[in-house]
Amino acid sequence: MTARLMFRTIVTAPIVLYQRTLSFDHGPMRAMHPFGFCPFYPSCSEYCRQSILKRGVVIGVARGAFRILRCHPWAKGGVETP
């Protein structure tokens, strides 16, 4: 494993922890929203994780933050690629 990939994996660890514990789309609370809670696909946390792994930490976090800012109950939603 290269140093860059290892660093990206460490940076995405809190996102994975969030997904497995508190997320309405991925974790145990998924039962409350069986069709998903996030209006976007992939969910905002998964988009941020994939973006960090694909594009690097700085650009990935920026893209993830921009996506989270656009995620609200009145968002149109849709499918986006990281």
Secondary structure, 3 states (H helix, E strand, C coil): CCHHHHHHHHHHHHHHHHHHHCCCCCCHHHHHCCCCCCCEECCHHHHHHHHHHHHCHHHHHHHHHHHHHHCCCCCCCEECCC
